[in-house]
Amino acid sequence: MKPIYFIADAHLGSLAIPHSRQQERRLVRFLDEIKDKAGAIYMLGDMFDFWFEYQTVVPKGYTRFLGKISELTDMGIEVHYFTGNHDIWCLDYLERECGMILHHNALTLELGDQTFYLAHGDGLGDRDWKFKLIRSIFHNKTCQWMFRWLHPYFGMKFGLNWAKHSRIKHDAGGGEPPYQGEDKEPLVIFAKQYLKEHPDVDFFLFGHRHIELDLALTRQTRMLILGDWITQFTYAYYDGEQLYLESYTEGEDHK
């Protein structure tokens, strides 16, 4: 089988990323390099820093990225997109115009002879009540309906600045917290609990945390957190037998 690729957390369009245009071009070059090899591509959320679809308006920009995605899907490559906590407001535009396959929830599926559990990862195992409260507001249909009545200028400005201040505050606090260990890392706690009731899962793949993690949960099961496409430029690929976590370096051959 052709390799299957997994990436997450590019946060395209972020006002807190000074090299955003170069970042988008680098992502597009990566997608271009794998287009003749890929059997499918899974994007596990937060590829945009803020995405909100109005009835007749979508966010400005991302033309290189969306054009490349459209090229891939026109070639017959499945591109799966999982919404994260920055882009939960995706509706049908990415499916209708770019040919993506959209997922709003975690997905368990068979790839090759092995079982994968795929999700962005926000809210899974996390006990932070503040994050849970904000997440519940973002997912609330009434709140989404009310926000949609804002003029897109104000709506997008608010969303992008919210995300910017969140990233700046986060970076001022020392950046992404390092791996917290098996007994404290929320996604590890979730995966172990889920595995008790679903022991057939071979691989858990998550985004969200912006760290690289390749952890053996059992002799059979591994868990990967995919890093990001802001500073780490990491991805995973599955060749039908093994799953690999790699870092993208331009000019090198990528499986």
Secondary structure, DSSP 8 states (H G I E B T S, - for coil): ---EEEE----BT-TT-TTHHHHHHHHHHHHHHHTTT-SEEEE-S-SBS--B--SS---S--HHHHHHHHHHHHTT-EEEEE--SSSTB--SHHHHHH--EEESS-EEEEETTEEEEEE--TTSS---HHHHHHHHHHH-HHHHHHHHTS-HHHHHHHHHHHHHHHHHHHHHTTSS-----TTT-HHHHHHHHHHHH-TT--EEEE-SS--EEEEESSSS-EEEEE--TTTT-EEEEE-SS-EEEEE--TTS---
